[in-house]
Amino acid sequence: MARFTFFGGKGGVGKTTVSAAYALRCADAGHETLVVSTDPAHSISDVFDQPFGDEPEPVTGHEHLAAMEIDPEAEVEAHLMDIRREMEAQVSQVVVNEIDKQIEMAHETPGAYEAALFDRVIRVMREEADAYDRVVFDTAPTGNTLRLLSLPEFLGDWVERLIEKRETSLDLYQKAAIGKEEPRKTAENDPIIHRLRERKEKFEFAGRTLREDADFYLVLNPDELSVAETRRAVERLGEHGLSVTGLVVNKVTPAPDEDEHGRGADYLRARVERERERIAEAEETIPVPVVARIASRTGEVTGPLLDEVAAELGIDVDD
Amino acid sequence: MARFTFFGGKGGVGKTTVSAAYALRCADAGHETLVVSTDPAHSISDVFDQPFGDEPEPVTGHEHLAAMEIDPEAEVEAHLMDIRREMEAQVSQVVVNEIDKQIEMAHETPGAYEAALFDRVIRVMREEADAYDRVVFDTAPTGNTLRLLSLPEFLGDWVERLIEKRETSLDLYQKAAIGKEEPRKTAENDPIIHRLRERKEKFEFAGRTLREDADFYLVLNPDELSVAETRRAVERLGEHGLSVTGLVVNKVTPAPDEDEHGRGADYLRARVERERERIAEAEETIPVPVVARIASRTGEVTGPLLDEVAAELGIDVDD
């Protein structure tokens, strides 16, 4: 059983509910578990009716279970301010103003949001791995962030060549500045090279850990669009060496009782039939097993309802 | 009544169905109507069970109605190849290779997709405005494309300054090359300036037409996420001077018969109640009227089903 478990899928399919239910199963089985939510709309605070923040906190009423909430907006903000500070140290005021405009625009691009979130997820993986047996995320790398995983190979040669060049120029600088008592500048303490090395190492860690110590589940709903998107997500993850462990079909419409008749029962039967076809299509066209079918609920999934969902989830949490 | 009608909303809410139903109403009322679909997953070809392509074609069995399909993937491709060709004319092979890499990456960004699609939508607006009384799109400008509408003001001063500079340098070039019998280069036939002017004019046209001769409807489903997204979309459009005419709530769960009892009826009643709350929330928090509530259907909406939806739509198509 991998230490890290990711539940991916489009907004609204129910990733946070499924992640919470899975984390609950892990905790009930005696594993020290942390569930990390990244969805501001339907957060783990709603599920457990308890406020969570950026640091792990024990979940009241559940042993072995802690939760935390990442606010992606705040992460984007911090991420971009970070870049700004670094830039400022290197360039003139005119350029800083230009950078401000660019940052303003970058703030609105979906890529910035995902990149900042992924960055934070990697940090949680690094920092919390020792304290917990299981860390469960209600998000998985998507197209844009998966590309970051190939950054280490891409950066590898380039960083090495850059270091060589930087060494030469720093050497010349050193000779010109001789006798000025300045601290010796080397590639080792050059801030740009330091930053590049750091990034390279971070994504190396992420790629290795995601490939060797993580399980991926995709949550979908039994409709055409969701099945098609899940098929594409499985392909994308595969292209980056990440294989999906299972599919969780959520929000499955319940069948009426056998003796029910009328407009409502007719509608439900037709709908159940159509959803069955969609699930069959998913099973035929996506090379990943459907590990759970979770019934649609009309109320918020909290408290005892979450235990019900956890029971329906039926993913093995041991071995 | 505006000439252009846009139906926006997140993927899967049913924009194409609603657009087709609305176009059908316009055509039935005697207006020459073109419906333009941009969704490859659920296209207008599926709705009318007739293949449509990149040019308007009459819809079989319906007077005054034509349809066309824009393939956004093909548009991105064409758009980027266009940029590449232009660049090649200006720069060296080394740079072209670098551009190729950038284009490869740009291809995968969500922004490229939306920008190319919006470009094509503007072209359809320009080319088909005279031939039809009504042009209906199953897409509306989103966050990324709305930003393009402020491009003309942004580009305005800059293009003028650039032209001045370009004039000066072309003038110097002219003096140096005197007697070489080359055609006289001026800012008027400079390809870069031409391109900038063209873009400026295009987005000026788009901004003006969208503000003065277009109606916007947002399609949503009666769930929390969809309501929240619609609220944000209304705000975004408002920031760019575009006001939303109405909201169309699609996929509303039908109530069971009054005398139905059992698990199915209980589920449906609870669900109907919850959806009513969501629609009430939309009405209270979004300053745009709900103009239609369309019942959820279990089958594909085609043929006679589309007429039913058109009847439920109840948006006035005349005046």
HADDOCK unambig.tbl for C-alpha pairs under 7 A between the chains (distance, minus, plus):
assign (segid A and resid 12 and name CA) (segid B and resid 225 and name CA) 6.44 0.50 0.50
assign (segid A and resid 225 and name CA) (segid B and resid 12 and name CA) 6.42 0.50 0.50
assign (segid A and resid 255 and name CA) (segid B and resid 264 and name CA) 6.30 0.50 0.50
assign (segid A and resid 256 and name CA) (segid B and resid 262 and name CA) 6.99 0.50 0.50
assign (segid A and resid 256 and name CA) (segid B and resid 263 and name CA) 5.46 0.50 0.50
assign (segid A and resid 256 and name CA) (segid B and resid 264 and name CA) 3.79 0.50 0.50
assign (segid A and resid 257 and name CA) (segid B and resid 262 and name CA) 6.11 0.50 0.50
assign (segid A and resid 257 and name CA) (segid B and resid 263 and name CA) 5.75 0.50 0.50
assign (segid A and resid 257 and name CA) (segid B and resid 264 and name CA) 6.31 0.50 0.50
assign (segid A and resid 260 and name CA) (segid B and resid 260 and name CA) 7.00 0.50 0.50
assign (segid A and resid 260 and name CA) (segid B and resid 261 and name CA) 6.87 0.50 0.50
assign (segid A and resid 260 and name CA) (segid B and resid 262 and name CA) 6.40 0.50 0.50
assign (segid A and resid 261 and name CA) (segid B and resid 260 and name CA) 6.87 0.50 0.50
assign (segid A and resid 262 and name CA) (segid B and resid 257 and name CA) 6.13 0.50 0.50
assign (segid A and resid 262 and name CA) (segid B and resid 260 and name CA) 6.40 0.50 0.50
assign (segid A and resid 263 and name CA) (segid B and resid 256 and name CA) 5.48 0.50 0.50
assign (segid A and resid 263 and name CA) (segid B and resid 257 and name CA) 5.76 0.50 0.50
assign (segid A and resid 264 and name CA) (segid B and resid 255 and name CA) 6.31 0.50 0.50
assign (segid A and resid 264 and name CA) (segid B and resid 256 and name CA) 3.79 0.50 0.50
assign (segid A and resid 264 and name CA) (segid B and resid 257 and name CA) 6.30 0.50 0.50
assign (segid A and resid 264 and name CA) (segid B and resid 265 and name CA) 6.25 0.50 0.50
assign (segid A and resid 265 and name CA) (segid B and resid 264 and name CA) 6.25 0.50 0.50
assign (segid A and resid 270 and name CA) (segid B and resid 298 and name CA) 6.08 0.50 0.50
assign (segid A and resid 271 and name CA) (segid B and resid 298 and name CA) 5.30 0.50 0.50
assign (segid A and resid 298 and name CA) (segid B and resid 270 and name CA) 6.08 0.50 0.50
assign (segid A and resid 298 and name CA) (segid B and resid 271 and name CA) 5.29 0.50 0.50
